């Protein structure tokens, strides 16, 4: 059974960002022009058709401005589509908006926008619970559970302006958990977090929301490794369109090479990277420095059309970089993403 | 814990009320949390009280000229108090919406089972509660320090009969003003509806001086805003038949001025409330359609 089905869902934003540097005269001229000139249009979500299955942990990956957040907002009726149709939890996105709103919950990126600054942590959880129609007793029970499970008891009486990024994000997740709606949408839930908090949040998403709670989770993320490990299926967004949508293993098998060369080098400097990449025609590669002083690093081309290891070796050696070892490693979702985006651009 | 089916059902009336109550608690928590700020803002109310009480002592003989039972103190302090209440009703929806927009919380508040009426009531009621506290400060301060005489012949039921349609009419205008946030992109702290109504009502609705002292050429403006009928009617309910001369046009109409005030307010409320709601809902729907609910476009 599908919890979300979208068909050709499209959102177009019209108008320009205001230019604060304009003079009053220019602003008035602009205003007059707008009376008869159509504003600029930009399709931020462009003909997206995806299905999300019940109980699934569905990842949305893509660069900044790819349309991930707007897509989630469309599904929670915070933004209305211009074209296309969708069904969310069995309700029509256009004709049954109230029902759609009741059946979904969304946590915005950064966490701080989910919490009301006037209220303490516990009060925020209770506020959300009461807005969802829970009794005072049930609201208190769920709030206490969230505070304990997300290690937030010490901030129950604190306010959002004094919380760390990790605490904000955990409260934001807790607010989603309180409502217990069939569909939970998380916008970049682990951005800007330290590894411990990021892991706690991933565990919470996987164990409490998805497995134990039986909720369907849609999460957007920039971290492809996270999507690879966490999500049952992933949709790759690029300029408002979906380039591919499937399980990470299927995407890797379909779009990435069997193996990718990884070079262990010494005498490498980050400043050499661009020069070498240009000479090889590579868009990007991943650099992992083991020791910056000696220039000991691991290098891995990001895109699927990898050059021969011998060409890589000679390009590096031409810049006085010593290649210590060449290994073949498994491709990741990063490789899929960069190949698809590169193909789209070229 | 598993999926809560009750979360998918529409909220009952009682659940909506409980949700509105948490909004009020949210707003009240500001008063108690930032005590110095709140006390300072109340000092602004005290300042107004003192200014007008001093003007009264200075020797305005309006009571003689217009037959007020008390003096100008009674006239102006009731005017101030009632205007404070009506202004909160007018500006509440707009200010609540603007605060939510600029603090970037509007989407989170709207992404909930709470319906739009519950949302806007929740945003506005806290402002009314705050206004009631200010009214208490004005009247108590006037009574304790400036010879304000509590009306003894007042009729509470009649007062409510004026107050309720008056609030409904003004809230209707307030909803229209809030609709302008998105319809006219009035996100900068002021909108044309609120500005026009507030300007007219503060100048010509009889808050600080009787309408009769205005030049005849501008007196007609007072009939446009519900505050004129509301303040006149409520003063009449508090001070009895000899409160003051009614607004000029009303004095020429047959029947009791109080009854005319109530009827006009009922008609105003019947028109302004649904119209204001339509404008507000239209503004919110337009924002969602344009994608401007929280975006700066």
Interface residues (C-beta under 8 A of the other chain):
Chain A: X11 X13 X14 X15 X16 X17 X18 X44 X70 X73 X76 X77 X78 X79 X80 X89 X98 X99 X101 X102 X103 X104 X105 X106 X108 X113 X114 X116 X117 X118 X119 X123 X126 X127 X128 X130 X131 X132 X133 X134 X136 X142 X145 X179 X180 X181 X182 X212 X213 X214 X215
Chain B: X1 X2 X3 X4 X6 X7 X8 X9 X10 X11 X12 X15 X18 X19 X21 X22 X25 X26 X27 X29 X30 X33 X103 X104 X105 X107 X108 X109 X110 X111 X112 X113 X114 X115 X285 X288 X289 X290 X291 X293 X294 X295 X296 X297
